[in-house]
Amino acid sequence: MVFVGAGTRLGFWSWSAHEGTVLMSAELELAAWNSHGEKLWTTPVEPPWHYSVQQGVVTLDIMGETRSFPLFGGPRAG
């Protein structure tokens, strides 16, 4: 999968794929795209932060505050 021009300029960290969804980790943003390159959702983050994905659920820890939401629906769906 290749995403050309998928984001804006910011402190980009990495890409990862989970269940047909591609997640972009950046300094101030976590975002998801489907396999067709359509943006599904985005959420602001603030360092230090990290996330994990298990069984279709994203667990996001931002400065010690944890929240979980569906991988496909995003943070507003949780």
PQR file with spaces between the fields and no chain letter, atoms N, CA, C, O and H, PARSE charges and radii, in Angstrom:
ATOM       1  N    MET     1       0.825   -1.177    0.000 -0.4000 1.5000
ATOM       2  CA   MET     1       0.000    0.000    0.000 -0.0000 2.0000
ATOM       3  C    MET     1       0.869    1.239    0.000  0.5500 1.7000
ATOM       4  O    MET     1       1.870    1.302    0.714 -0.5500 1.4000
ATOM       5  N    VAL     2       0.498    2.214   -0.787 -0.4000 1.5000
ATOM       6  CA   VAL     2       1.241    3.468   -0.836 -0.0000 2.0000
ATOM       7  C    VAL     2       0.250    4.610   -0.710  0.5500 1.7000
ATOM       8  O    VAL     2      -0.773    4.625   -1.394 -0.5500 1.4000
ATOM       9  H    VAL     2      -0.316    2.163   -1.367  0.4000 1.0000
ATOM      10  N    PHE     3       0.545    5.563    0.158 -0.4000 1.5000
ATOM      11  CA   PHE     3      -0.284    6.748    0.332 -0.0000 2.0000
ATOM      12  C    PHE     3       0.571    7.954    0.004  0.5500 1.7000
ATOM      13  O    PHE     3       1.444    8.336    0.783 -0.5500 1.4000
ATOM      14  H    PHE     3       1.376    5.550    0.713  0.4000 1.0000
ATOM      15  N    VAL     4       0.326    8.541   -1.124 -0.4000 1.5000
ATOM      16  CA   VAL     4       1.086    9.708   -1.554 -0.0000 2.0000
ATOM      17  C    VAL     4       0.263   10.947   -1.245  0.5500 1.7000
ATOM      18  O    VAL     4      -0.878   11.064   -1.692 -0.5500 1.4000
ATOM      19  H    VAL     4      -0.383    8.230   -1.757  0.4000 1.0000
ATOM      20  N    GLY     5       0.830   11.864   -0.490 -0.4000 1.5000
ATOM      21  CA   GLY     5       0.127   13.097   -0.160 -0.0000 2.0000
ATOM      22  C    GLY     5      -1.033   12.898    0.783  0.5500 1.7000
ATOM      23  O    GLY     5      -1.978   13.687    0.770 -0.5500 1.4000
ATOM      24  H    GLY     5       1.757   11.768   -0.127  0.4000 1.0000
ATOM      25  N    ALA     6      -0.987   11.856    1.608 -0.4000 1.5000
ATOM      26  CA   ALA     6      -2.111   11.535    2.480 -0.0000 2.0000
ATOM      27  C    ALA     6      -2.237   12.480    3.671  0.5500 1.7000
ATOM      28  O    ALA     6      -3.320   12.593    4.245 -0.5500 1.4000
ATOM      29  H    ALA     6      -0.220   11.215    1.619  0.4000 1.0000
ATOM      30  N    GLY     7      -1.186   13.145    4.046 -0.4000 1.5000
ATOM      31  CA   GLY     7      -1.244   13.984    5.235 -0.0000 2.0000
ATOM      32  C    GLY     7      -0.673   15.362    5.002  0.5500 1.7000
ATOM      33  O    GLY     7      -0.319   15.739    3.885 -0.5500 1.4000
ATOM      34  H    GLY     7      -0.306   13.053    3.579  0.4000 1.0000
ATOM      35  N    THR     8      -0.596   16.086    6.068 -0.4000 1.5000
ATOM      36  CA   THR     8       0.006   17.410    6.011 -0.0000 2.0000
ATOM      37  C    THR     8       1.383   17.335    6.658  0.5500 1.7000
ATOM      38  O    THR     8       1.759   16.303    7.214 -0.5500 1.4000
ATOM      39  H    THR     8      -0.883   15.780    6.976  0.4000 1.0000
ATOM      40  N    ARG     9       2.113   18.405    6.585 -0.4000 1.5000
ATOM      41  CA   ARG     9       3.442   18.411    7.189 -0.0000 2.0000
ATOM      42  C    ARG     9       3.315   18.527    8.702  0.5500 1.7000
ATOM      43  O    ARG     9       2.762   19.494    9.225 -0.5500 1.4000
ATOM      44  H    ARG     9       1.807   19.243    6.133  0.4000 1.0000
ATOM      45  N    LEU    10       3.831   17.539    9.378 -0.4000 1.5000
ATOM      46  CA   LEU    10       3.892   17.542   10.828 -0.0000 2.0000
ATOM      47  C    LEU    10       4.929   16.520   11.228  0.5500 1.7000
ATOM      48  O    LEU    10       5.537   15.895   10.359 -0.5500 1.4000
ATOM      49  H    LEU    10       4.281   16.753    8.953  0.4000 1.0000
ATOM      50  N    GLY    11       5.148   16.330   12.497 -0.4000 1.5000
ATOM      51  CA   GLY    11       6.179   15.407   12.950 -0.0000 2.0000
ATOM      52  C    GLY    11       5.761   13.977   12.746  0.5500 1.7000
ATOM      53  O    GLY    11       5.334   13.323   13.697 -0.5500 1.4000
ATOM      54  H    GLY    11       4.653   16.838   13.203  0.4000 1.0000
ATOM      55  N    PHE    12       5.870   13.462   11.526 -0.4000 1.5000
ATOM      56  CA   PHE    12       5.470   12.109   11.163 -0.0000 2.0000
ATOM      57  C    PHE    12       6.393   11.082   11.801  0.5500 1.7000
ATOM      58  O    PHE    12       7.615   11.234   11.783 -0.5500 1.4000
ATOM      59  H    PHE    12       6.217   13.994   10.753  0.4000 1.0000
ATOM      60  N    TRP    13       5.794   10.024   12.372 -0.4000 1.5000
ATOM      61  CA   TRP    13       6.584    8.976   13.008 -0.0000 2.0000
ATOM      62  C    TRP    13       6.541    7.665   12.230  0.5500 1.7000
ATOM      63  O    TRP    13       7.585    7.141   11.841 -0.5500 1.4000
ATOM      64  H    TRP    13       4.801    9.900   12.387  0.4000 1.0000
ATOM      65  N    SER    14       5.327    7.124   11.998 -0.4000 1.5000
ATOM      66  CA   SER    14       5.273    5.804   11.363 -0.0000 2.0000
ATOM      67  C    SER    14       3.897    5.493   10.788  0.5500 1.7000
ATOM      68  O    SER    14       2.908    6.164   11.084 -0.5500 1.4000
ATOM      69  H    SER    14       4.479    7.549   12.314  0.4000 1.0000
ATOM      70  N    TRP    15       3.866    4.445    9.951 -0.4000 1.5000
ATOM      71  CA   TRP    15       2.637    3.864    9.415 -0.0000 2.0000
ATOM      72  C    TRP    15       2.518    2.458    9.984  0.5500 1.7000
ATOM      73  O    TRP    15       3.531    1.811   10.250 -0.5500 1.4000
ATOM      74  H    TRP    15       4.669    3.900    9.710  0.4000 1.0000
ATOM      75  N    SER    16       1.292    1.978   10.174 -0.4000 1.5000
ATOM      76  CA   SER    16       1.085    0.579   10.546 -0.0000 2.0000
ATOM      77  C    SER    16      -0.259    0.123    9.987  0.5500 1.7000
ATOM      78  O    SER    16      -1.174    0.930    9.821 -0.5500 1.4000
ATOM      79  H    SER    16       0.469    2.504    9.958  0.4000 1.0000
ATOM      80  N    ALA    17      -0.374   -1.159    9.699 -0.4000 1.5000
ATOM      81  CA   ALA    17      -1.604   -1.710    9.130 -0.0000 2.0000
ATOM      82  C    ALA    17      -2.251   -2.652   10.140  0.5500 1.7000
ATOM      83  O    ALA    17      -1.582   -3.486   10.750 -0.5500 1.4000
ATOM      84  H    ALA    17       0.369   -1.814    9.833  0.4000 1.0000
ATOM      85  N    HIS    18      -3.558   -2.506   10.303 -0.4000 1.5000
ATOM      86  CA   HIS    18      -4.338   -3.321   11.226 -0.0000 2.0000
ATOM      87  C    HIS    18      -5.697   -3.606   10.598  0.5500 1.7000
ATOM      88  O    HIS    18      -6.492   -2.692   10.377 -0.5500 1.4000
ATOM      89  H    HIS    18      -4.102   -1.828    9.807  0.4000 1.0000
ATOM      90  N    GLU    19      -5.959   -4.882   10.310 -0.4000 1.5000
ATOM      91  CA   GLU    19      -7.274   -5.301    9.836 -0.0000 2.0000
ATOM      92  C    GLU    19      -7.774   -4.487    8.637  0.5500 1.7000
ATOM      93  O    GLU    19      -8.938   -4.089    8.596 -0.5500 1.4000
ATOM      94  H    GLU    19      -5.313   -5.624   10.489  0.4000 1.0000
ATOM      95  N    GLY    20      -6.904   -4.246    7.677 -0.4000 1.5000
ATOM      96  CA   GLY    20      -7.300   -3.509    6.480 -0.0000 2.0000
ATOM      97  C    GLY    20      -7.345   -2.004    6.643  0.5500 1.7000
ATOM      98  O    GLY    20      -7.768   -1.294    5.731 -0.5500 1.4000
ATOM      99  H    GLY    20      -5.958   -4.570    7.711  0.4000 1.0000
ATOM     100  N    THR    21      -6.918   -1.514    7.781 -0.4000 1.5000
ATOM     101  CA   THR    21      -6.872   -0.079    8.054 -0.0000 2.0000
ATOM     102  C    THR    21      -5.415    0.324    8.249  0.5500 1.7000
ATOM     103  O    THR    21      -4.643   -0.400    8.878 -0.5500 1.4000
ATOM     104  H    THR    21      -6.574   -2.091    8.522  0.4000 1.0000
ATOM     105  N    VAL    22      -5.047    1.471    7.713 -0.4000 1.5000
ATOM     106  CA   VAL    22      -3.676    1.970    7.855 -0.0000 2.0000
ATOM     107  C    VAL    22      -3.696    3.128    8.843  0.5500 1.7000
ATOM     108  O    VAL    22      -4.453    4.084    8.674 -0.5500 1.4000
ATOM     109  H    VAL    22      -5.674    2.059    7.202  0.4000 1.0000
ATOM     110  N    LEU    23      -2.864    3.041    9.872 -0.4000 1.5000
ATOM     111  CA   LEU    23      -2.762    4.103   10.878 -0.0000 2.0000
ATOM     112  C    LEU    23      -1.474    4.883   10.676  0.5500 1.7000
ATOM     113  O    LEU    23      -0.411    4.309   10.441 -0.5500 1.4000
ATOM     114  H    LEU    23      -2.249    2.265   10.009  0.4000 1.0000
ATOM     115  N    MET    24      -1.588    6.191   10.771 -0.4000 1.5000
ATOM     116  CA   MET    24      -0.432    7.069   10.701 -0.0000 2.0000
ATOM     117  C    MET    24      -0.217    7.675   12.084  0.5500 1.7000
ATOM     118  O    MET    24      -1.113    8.300   12.652 -0.5500 1.4000
ATOM     119  H    MET    24      -2.452    6.657   10.962  0.4000 1.0000
ATOM     120  N    SER    25       0.968    7.481   12.604 -0.4000 1.5000
ATOM     121  CA   SER    25       1.354    8.093   13.871 -0.0000 2.0000
ATOM     122  C    SER    25       2.196    9.317   13.561  0.5500 1.7000
ATOM     123  O    SER    25       3.159    9.245   12.797 -0.5500 1.4000
ATOM     124  H    SER    25       1.696    6.973   12.143  0.4000 1.0000
ATOM     125  N    ALA    26       1.832   10.422   14.149 -0.4000 1.5000
ATOM     126  CA   ALA    26       2.602   11.648   13.995 -0.0000 2.0000
ATOM     127  C    ALA    26       2.738   12.292   15.373  0.5500 1.7000
ATOM     128  O    ALA    26       2.098   11.864   16.334 -0.5500 1.4000
ATOM     129  H    ALA    26       1.049   10.481   14.769  0.4000 1.0000
ATOM     130  N    GLU    27       3.550   13.293   15.456 -0.4000 1.5000
ATOM     131  CA   GLU    27       3.795   13.938   16.746 -0.0000 2.0000
ATOM     132  C    GLU    27       2.506   14.420   17.396  0.5500 1.7000
ATOM     133  O    GLU    27       2.332   14.278   18.606 -0.5500 1.4000
ATOM     134  H    GLU    27       4.069   13.641   14.675  0.4000 1.0000
ATOM     135  N    LEU    28       1.594   14.995   16.596 -0.4000 1.5000
ATOM     136  CA   LEU    28       0.385   15.601   17.152 -0.0000 2.0000
ATOM     137  C    LEU    28      -0.910   15.009   16.610  0.5500 1.7000
ATOM     138  O    LEU    28      -1.980   15.586   16.803 -0.5500 1.4000
ATOM     139  H    LEU    28       1.736   15.111   15.613  0.4000 1.0000
ATOM     140  N    GLU    29      -0.824   13.840   15.919 -0.4000 1.5000
ATOM     141  CA   GLU    29      -2.020   13.278   15.306 -0.0000 2.0000
ATOM     142  C    GLU    29      -1.903   11.764   15.146  0.5500 1.7000
ATOM     143  O    GLU    29      -0.834   11.238   14.837 -0.5500 1.4000
ATOM     144  H    GLU    29       0.045   13.371   15.762  0.4000 1.0000
ATOM     145  N    LEU    30      -3.023   11.076   15.361 -0.4000 1.5000
ATOM     146  CA   LEU    30      -3.183    9.679   14.994 -0.0000 2.0000
ATOM     147  C    LEU    30      -4.334    9.658   14.001  0.5500 1.7000
ATOM     148  O    LEU    30      -5.409   10.182   14.294 -0.5500 1.4000
ATOM     149  H    LEU    30      -3.891   11.504   15.611  0.4000 1.0000
ATOM     150  N    ALA    31      -4.128    9.058   12.825 -0.4000 1.5000
ATOM     151  CA   ALA    31      -5.141    9.076   11.778 -0.0000 2.0000
ATOM     152  C    ALA    31      -5.251    7.707   11.132  0.5500 1.7000
ATOM     153  O    ALA    31      -4.305    6.919   11.157 -0.5500 1.4000
ATOM     154  H    ALA    31      -3.255    8.632   12.587  0.4000 1.0000
ATOM     155  N    ALA    32      -6.427    7.426   10.546 -0.4000 1.5000
ATOM     156  CA   ALA    32      -6.673    6.138    9.900 -0.0000 2.0000
ATOM     157  C    ALA    32      -7.214    6.328    8.496  0.5500 1.7000
ATOM     158  O    ALA    32      -8.004    7.233    8.230 -0.5500 1.4000
ATOM     159  H    ALA    32      -7.195    8.066   10.525  0.4000 1.0000
ATOM     160  N    TRP    33      -6.768    5.448    7.597 -0.4000 1.5000
ATOM     161  CA   TRP    33      -7.244    5.400    6.212 -0.0000 2.0000
ATOM     162  C    TRP    33      -7.675    3.975    5.908  0.5500 1.7000
ATOM     163  O    TRP    33      -7.168    3.028    6.508 -0.5500 1.4000
ATOM     164  H    TRP    33      -6.126    4.712    7.812  0.4000 1.0000
ATOM     165  N    ASN    34      -8.613    3.820    4.973 -0.4000 1.5000
ATOM     166  CA   ASN    34      -8.939    2.476    4.512 -0.0000 2.0000
ATOM     167  C    ASN    34      -7.973    2.082    3.393  0.5500 1.7000
ATOM     168  O    ASN    34      -7.105    2.870    3.017 -0.5500 1.4000
ATOM     169  H    ASN    34      -9.025    4.589    4.485  0.4000 1.0000
ATOM     170  N    SER    35      -8.117    0.887    2.870 -0.4000 1.5000
ATOM     171  CA   SER    35      -7.178    0.390    1.862 -0.0000 2.0000
ATOM     172  C    SER    35      -7.314    1.095    0.520  0.5500 1.7000
ATOM     173  O    SER    35      -6.475    0.900   -0.359 -0.5500 1.4000
ATOM     174  H    SER    35      -8.822    0.247    3.175  0.4000 1.0000
ATOM     175  N    HIS    36      -8.356    1.912    0.340 -0.4000 1.5000
ATOM     176  CA   HIS    36      -8.528    2.695   -0.883 -0.0000 2.0000
ATOM     177  C    HIS    36      -7.940    4.100   -0.742  0.5500 1.7000
ATOM     178  O    HIS    36      -8.019    4.899   -1.674 -0.5500 1.4000
ATOM     179  H    HIS    36      -9.038    2.070    1.054  0.4000 1.0000
ATOM     180  N    GLY    37      -7.360    4.401    0.403 -0.4000 1.5000
ATOM     181  CA   GLY    37      -6.748    5.706    0.622 -0.0000 2.0000
ATOM     182  C    GLY    37      -7.714    6.764    1.107  0.5500 1.7000
ATOM     183  O    GLY    37      -7.373    7.947    1.117 -0.5500 1.4000
ATOM     184  H    GLY    37      -7.297    3.752    1.161  0.4000 1.0000
ATOM     185  N    GLU    38      -8.917    6.368    1.513 -0.4000 1.5000
ATOM     186  CA   GLU    38      -9.901    7.326    2.029 -0.0000 2.0000
ATOM     187  C    GLU    38      -9.701    7.500    3.530  0.5500 1.7000
ATOM     188  O    GLU    38      -9.641    6.521    4.274 -0.5500 1.4000
ATOM     189  H    GLU    38      -9.194    5.407    1.506  0.4000 1.0000
ATOM     190  N    LYS    39      -9.601    8.740    3.965 -0.4000 1.5000
ATOM     191  CA   LYS    39      -9.377    9.016    5.381 -0.0000 2.0000
ATOM     192  C    LYS    39     -10.635    8.648    6.165  0.5500 1.7000
ATOM     193  O    LYS    39     -11.734    9.092    5.834 -0.5500 1.4000
ATOM     194  H    LYS    39      -9.650    9.535    3.361  0.4000 1.0000
ATOM     195  N    LEU    40     -10.465    7.834    7.205 -0.4000 1.5000
ATOM     196  CA   LEU    40     -11.575    7.391    8.035 -0.0000 2.0000
ATOM     197  C    LEU    40     -11.791    8.300    9.236  0.5500 1.7000
ATOM     198  O    LEU    40     -12.920    8.676    9.552 -0.5500 1.4000
ATOM     199  H    LEU    40      -9.572    7.473    7.473  0.4000 1.0000
ATOM     200  N    TRP    41     -10.706    8.643    9.892 -0.4000 1.5000
ATOM     201  CA   TRP    41     -10.790    9.500   11.076 -0.0000 2.0000
ATOM     202  C    TRP    41      -9.408   10.014   11.443  0.5500 1.7000
ATOM     203  O    TRP    41      -8.384    9.528   10.964 -0.5500 1.4000
ATOM     204  H    TRP    41      -9.789    8.337    9.635  0.4000 1.0000
ATOM     205  N    THR    42      -9.421   11.009   12.306 -0.4000 1.5000
ATOM     206  CA   THR    42      -8.187   11.556   12.855 -0.0000 2.0000
ATOM     207  C    THR    42      -8.474   12.020   14.279  0.5500 1.7000
ATOM     208  O    THR    42      -9.601   12.396   14.602 -0.5500 1.4000
ATOM     209  H    THR    42     -10.253   11.403   12.695  0.4000 1.0000
ATOM     210  N    THR    43      -7.469   11.993   15.110 -0.4000 1.5000
ATOM     211  CA   THR    43      -7.623   12.502   16.466 -0.0000 2.0000
ATOM     212  C    THR    43      -6.323   13.186   16.893  0.5500 1.7000
ATOM     213  O    THR    43      -5.232   12.692   16.608 -0.5500 1.4000
ATOM     214  H    THR    43      -6.553   11.689   14.848  0.4000 1.0000
ATOM     215  N    PRO    44      -6.444   14.303   17.563 -0.5600 1.5000
ATOM     216  CA   PRO    44      -5.235   14.983   18.034  0.2800 2.0000
ATOM     217  C    PRO    44      -4.619   14.244   19.218  0.5500 1.7000
ATOM     218  O    PRO    44      -5.329   13.640   20.022 -0.5500 1.4000
ATOM     219  N    VAL    45      -3.319   14.297   19.314 -0.4000 1.5000
ATOM     220  CA   VAL    45      -2.586   13.704   20.433 -0.0000 2.0000
ATOM     221  C    VAL    45      -1.526   14.698   20.889  0.5500 1.7000
ATOM     222  O    VAL    45      -1.220   15.671   20.199 -0.5500 1.4000
ATOM     223  H    VAL    45      -2.742   14.787   18.660  0.4000 1.0000
ATOM     224  N    GLU    46      -0.986   14.433   22.049 -0.4000 1.5000
ATOM     225  CA   GLU    46       0.062   15.301   22.591 -0.0000 2.0000
ATOM     226  C    GLU    46       1.110   14.423   23.257  0.5500 1.7000
ATOM     227  O    GLU    46       0.765   13.593   24.099 -0.5500 1.4000
ATOM     228  H    GLU    46      -1.235   13.643   22.609  0.4000 1.0000
ATOM     229  N    PRO    47       2.379   14.582   22.904 -0.5600 1.5000
ATOM     230  CA   PRO    47       3.425   13.744   23.493  0.2800 2.0000
ATOM     231  C    PRO    47       3.505   13.920   25.013  0.5500 1.7000
ATOM     232  O    PRO    47       3.272   15.015   25.524 -0.5500 1.4000
ATOM     233  N    PRO    48       3.822   12.880   25.709 -0.5600 1.5000
ATOM     234  CA   PRO    48       4.068   11.531   25.235  0.2800 2.0000
ATOM     235  C    PRO    48       2.754   10.770   25.038  0.5500 1.7000
ATOM     236  O    PRO    48       1.822   10.908   25.831 -0.5500 1.4000
ATOM     237  N    TRP    49       2.693    9.977   23.988 -0.4000 1.5000
ATOM     238  CA   TRP    49       1.505    9.175   23.730 -0.0000 2.0000
ATOM     239  C    TRP    49       1.899    7.889   23.012  0.5500 1.7000
ATOM     240  O    TRP    49       2.968    7.800   22.409 -0.5500 1.4000
ATOM     241  H    TRP    49       3.449    9.865   23.344  0.4000 1.0000
ATOM     242  N    HIS    50       1.014    6.894   23.089 -0.4000 1.5000
ATOM     243  CA   HIS    50       1.191    5.656   22.342 -0.0000 2.0000
ATOM     244  C    HIS    50      -0.165    4.983   22.205  0.5500 1.7000
ATOM     245  O    HIS    50      -1.120    5.342   22.894 -0.5500 1.4000
ATOM     246  H    HIS    50       0.145    6.966   23.579  0.4000 1.0000
ATOM     247  N    TYR    51      -0.241    4.018   21.323 -0.4000 1.5000
ATOM     248  CA   TYR    51      -1.492    3.307   21.108 -0.0000 2.0000
ATOM     249  C    TYR    51      -1.206    1.830   20.860  0.5500 1.7000
ATOM     250  O    TYR    51      -0.077    1.431   20.573 -0.5500 1.4000
ATOM     251  H    TYR    51       0.534    3.727   20.763  0.4000 1.0000
ATOM     252  N    SER    52      -2.266    1.032   20.980 -0.4000 1.5000
ATOM     253  CA   SER    52      -2.209   -0.374   20.598 -0.0000 2.0000
ATOM     254  C    SER    52      -3.548   -0.718   19.950  0.5500 1.7000
ATOM     255  O    SER    52      -4.553   -0.043   20.177 -0.5500 1.4000
ATOM     256  H    SER    52      -3.183    1.356   21.213  0.4000 1.0000
ATOM     257  N    VAL    53      -3.547   -1.768   19.149 -0.4000 1.5000
ATOM     258  CA   VAL    53      -4.765   -2.232   18.495 -0.0000 2.0000
ATOM     259  C    VAL    53      -4.897   -3.722   18.767  0.5500 1.7000
ATOM     260  O    VAL    53      -3.985   -4.501   18.491 -0.5500 1.4000
ATOM     261  H    VAL    53      -2.732   -2.316   18.966  0.4000 1.0000
ATOM     262  N    GLN    54      -6.044   -4.106   19.309 -0.4000 1.5000
ATOM     263  CA   GLN    54      -6.329   -5.520   19.551 -0.0000 2.0000
ATOM     264  C    GLN    54      -7.794   -5.777   19.267  0.5500 1.7000
ATOM     265  O    GLN    54      -8.670   -5.095   19.799 -0.5500 1.4000
ATOM     266  H    GLN    54      -6.786   -3.473   19.533  0.4000 1.0000
ATOM     267  N    GLN    55      -8.054   -6.758   18.433 -0.4000 1.5000
ATOM     268  CA   GLN    55      -9.408   -7.198   18.099 -0.0000 2.0000
ATOM     269  C    GLN    55     -10.304   -6.031   17.686  0.5500 1.7000
ATOM     270  O    GLN    55     -11.442   -5.924   18.142 -0.5500 1.4000
ATOM     271  H    GLN    55      -7.342   -7.312   18.001  0.4000 1.0000
ATOM     272  N    GLY    56      -9.790   -5.165   16.827 -0.4000 1.5000
ATOM     273  CA   GLY    56     -10.583   -4.072   16.287 -0.0000 2.0000
ATOM     274  C    GLY    56     -10.803   -2.894   17.209  0.5500 1.7000
ATOM     275  O    GLY    56     -11.632   -2.030   16.925 -0.5500 1.4000
ATOM     276  H    GLY    56      -8.866   -5.252   16.457  0.4000 1.0000
ATOM     277  N    VAL    57     -10.069   -2.846   18.316 -0.4000 1.5000
ATOM     278  CA   VAL    57     -10.200   -1.752   19.278 -0.0000 2.0000
ATOM     279  C    VAL    57      -8.854   -1.051   19.439  0.5500 1.7000
ATOM     280  O    VAL    57      -7.835   -1.691   19.697 -0.5500 1.4000
ATOM     281  H    VAL    57      -9.395   -3.548   18.547  0.4000 1.0000
ATOM     282  N    VAL    58      -8.867    0.269   19.282 -0.4000 1.5000
ATOM     283  CA   VAL    58      -7.675    1.087   19.501 -0.0000 2.0000
ATOM     284  C    VAL    58      -7.687    1.552   20.956  0.5500 1.7000
ATOM     285  O    VAL    58      -8.680    2.103   21.430 -0.5500 1.4000
ATOM     286  H    VAL    58      -9.695    0.789   19.073  0.4000 1.0000
ATOM     287  N    THR    59      -6.593    1.330   21.650 -0.4000 1.5000
ATOM     288  CA   THR    59      -6.412    1.865   22.992 -0.0000 2.0000
ATOM     289  C    THR    59      -5.336    2.938   22.888  0.5500 1.7000
ATOM     290  O    THR    59      -4.192    2.654   22.535 -0.5500 1.4000
ATOM     291  H    THR    59      -5.787    0.882   21.265  0.4000 1.0000
ATOM     292  N    LEU    60      -5.715    4.163   23.197 -0.4000 1.5000
ATOM     293  CA   LEU    60      -4.843    5.319   23.047 -0.0000 2.0000
ATOM     294  C    LEU    60      -4.528    5.901   24.420  0.5500 1.7000
ATOM     295  O    LEU    60      -5.432    6.223   25.191 -0.5500 1.4000
ATOM     296  H    LEU    60      -6.644    4.394   23.484  0.4000 1.0000
ATOM     297  N    ASP    61      -3.250    6.030   24.716 -0.4000 1.5000
ATOM     298  CA   ASP    61      -2.790    6.599   25.991 -0.0000 2.0000
ATOM     299  C    ASP    61      -2.087    7.914   25.683  0.5500 1.7000
ATOM     300  O    ASP    61      -1.038    7.935   25.039 -0.5500 1.4000
ATOM     301  H    ASP    61      -2.515    5.769   24.090  0.4000 1.0000
ATOM     302  N    ILE    62      -2.675    9.007   26.149 -0.4000 1.5000
ATOM     303  CA   ILE    62      -2.089   10.331   25.971 -0.0000 2.0000
ATOM     304  C    ILE    62      -1.740   10.876   27.349  0.5500 1.7000
ATOM     305  O    ILE    62      -2.620   11.203   28.145 -0.5500 1.4000
ATOM     306  H    ILE    62      -3.527    8.990   26.672  0.4000 1.0000
ATOM     307  N    MET    63      -0.453   10.967   27.615 -0.4000 1.5000
ATOM     308  CA   MET    63       0.051   11.488   28.889 -0.0000 2.0000
ATOM     309  C    MET    63      -0.613   10.804   30.083  0.5500 1.7000
ATOM     310  O    MET    63      -0.975   11.460   31.060 -0.5500 1.4000
ATOM     311  H    MET    63       0.262   10.701   26.968  0.4000 1.0000
ATOM     312  N    GLY    64      -0.774    9.469   29.998 -0.4000 1.5000
ATOM     313  CA   GLY    64      -1.322    8.695   31.104 -0.0000 2.0000
ATOM     314  C    GLY    64      -2.839    8.591   31.130  0.5500 1.7000
ATOM     315  O    GLY    64      -3.386    7.858   31.954 -0.5500 1.4000
ATOM     316  H    GLY    64      -0.480    8.936   29.205  0.4000 1.0000
ATOM     317  N    GLU    65      -3.530    9.304   30.251 -0.4000 1.5000
ATOM     318  CA   GLU    65      -4.990    9.217   30.168 -0.0000 2.0000
ATOM     319  C    GLU    65      -5.343    8.275   29.020  0.5500 1.7000
ATOM     320  O    GLU    65      -4.988    8.529   27.869 -0.5500 1.4000
ATOM     321  H    GLU    65      -3.086    9.899   29.582  0.4000 1.0000
ATOM     322  N    THR    66      -6.044    7.185   29.339 -0.4000 1.5000
ATOM     323  CA   THR    66      -6.334    6.143   28.362 -0.0000 2.0000
ATOM     324  C    THR    66      -7.786    6.185   27.929  0.5500 1.7000
ATOM     325  O    THR    66      -8.696    6.395   28.732 -0.5500 1.4000
ATOM     326  H    THR    66      -6.333    6.979   30.274  0.4000 1.0000
ATOM     327  N    ARG    67      -7.979    5.978   26.614 -0.4000 1.5000
ATOM     328  CA   ARG    67      -9.338    5.819   26.078 -0.0000 2.0000
ATOM     329  C    ARG    67      -9.294    4.774   24.975  0.5500 1.7000
ATOM     330  O    ARG    67      -8.256    4.559   24.350 -0.5500 1.4000
ATOM     331  H    ARG    67      -7.240    5.808   25.962  0.4000 1.0000
ATOM     332  N    SER    68     -10.420    4.134   24.742 -0.4000 1.5000
ATOM     333  CA   SER    68     -10.527    3.100   23.723 -0.0000 2.0000
ATOM     334  C    SER    68     -11.677    3.420   22.787  0.5500 1.7000
ATOM     335  O    SER    68     -12.675    4.020   23.188 -0.5500 1.4000
ATOM     336  H    SER    68     -11.264    4.308   25.249  0.4000 1.0000
ATOM     337  N    PHE    69     -11.523    3.006   21.512 -0.4000 1.5000
ATOM     338  CA   PHE    69     -12.558    3.246   20.513 -0.0000 2.0000
ATOM     339  C    PHE    69     -12.382    2.252   19.369  0.5500 1.7000
ATOM     340  O    PHE    69     -11.313    1.663   19.212 -0.5500 1.4000
ATOM     341  H    PHE    69     -10.713    2.519   21.186  0.4000 1.0000
ATOM     342  N    PRO    70     -13.441    2.064   18.565 -0.5600 1.5000
ATOM     343  CA   PRO    70     -13.364    1.114   17.458  0.2800 2.0000
ATOM     344  C    PRO    70     -12.383    1.570   16.376  0.5500 1.7000
ATOM     345  O    PRO    70     -12.339    2.748   16.023 -0.5500 1.4000
ATOM     346  N    LEU    71     -11.606    0.634   15.860 -0.4000 1.5000
ATOM     347  CA   LEU    71     -10.635    0.931   14.819 -0.0000 2.0000
ATOM     348  C    LEU    71     -11.305    1.544   13.600  0.5500 1.7000
ATOM     349  O    LEU    71     -10.803    2.524   13.050 -0.5500 1.4000
ATOM     350  H    LEU    71     -11.641   -0.323   16.147  0.4000 1.0000
ATOM     351  N    PHE    72     -12.434    0.983   13.166 -0.4000 1.5000
ATOM     352  CA   PHE    72     -13.081    1.472   11.957 -0.0000 2.0000
ATOM     353  C    PHE    72     -13.918    2.727   12.191  0.5500 1.7000
ATOM     354  O    PHE    72     -14.046    3.555   11.289 -0.5500 1.4000
ATOM     355  H    PHE    72     -12.842    0.187   13.613  0.4000 1.0000
ATOM     356  N    GLY    73     -14.488    2.882   13.380 -0.4000 1.5000
ATOM     357  CA   GLY    73     -15.345    4.031   13.653 -0.0000 2.0000
ATOM     358  C    GLY    73     -14.614    5.253   14.163  0.5500 1.7000
ATOM     359  O    GLY    73     -15.087    6.377   13.999 -0.5500 1.4000
ATOM     360  H    GLY    73     -14.385    2.210   14.113  0.4000 1.0000
ATOM     361  N    GLY    74     -13.481    5.045   14.772 -0.4000 1.5000
ATOM     362  CA   GLY    74     -12.703    6.167   15.295 -0.0000 2.0000
ATOM     363  C    GLY    74     -13.140    6.613   16.668  0.5500 1.7000
ATOM     364  O    GLY    74     -14.049    6.026   17.254 -0.5500 1.4000
ATOM     365  H    GLY    74     -13.097    4.131   14.905  0.4000 1.0000
ATOM     366  N    PRO    75     -12.498    7.649   17.191 -0.5600 1.5000
ATOM     367  CA   PRO    75     -12.714    8.090   18.564  0.2800 2.0000
ATOM     368  C    PRO    75     -14.136    8.570   18.850  0.5500 1.7000
ATOM     369  O    PRO    75     -14.603    8.435   19.980 -0.5500 1.4000
ATOM     370  N    ARG    76     -14.825    9.116   17.877 -0.4000 1.5000
ATOM     371  CA   ARG    76     -16.180    9.603   18.117 -0.0000 2.0000
ATOM     372  C    ARG    76     -17.194    8.479   18.210  0.5500 1.7000
ATOM     373  O    ARG    76     -18.284    8.661   18.753 -0.5500 1.4000
ATOM     374  H    ARG    76     -14.445    9.225   16.958  0.4000 1.0000
ATOM     375  N    ALA    77     -16.830    7.296   17.672 -0.4000 1.5000
ATOM     376  CA   ALA    77     -17.735    6.157   17.703 -0.0000 2.0000
ATOM     377  C    ALA    77     -17.653    5.384   19.017  0.5500 1.7000
ATOM     378  O    ALA    77     -18.537    4.589   19.338 -0.5500 1.4000
ATOM     379  H    ALA    77     -15.945    7.149   17.231  0.4000 1.0000
ATOM     380  N    GLY    78     -16.570    5.629   19.781 -0.4000 1.5000
ATOM     381  CA   GLY    78     -16.353    4.871   21.004 -0.0000 2.0000
ATOM     382  C    GLY    78     -17.109    5.466   22.121  0.5500 1.7000
ATOM     383  O    GLY    78     -17.052    4.962   23.243 -0.5500 1.4000
ATOM     384  H    GLY    78     -15.852    6.274   19.520  0.4000 1.0000
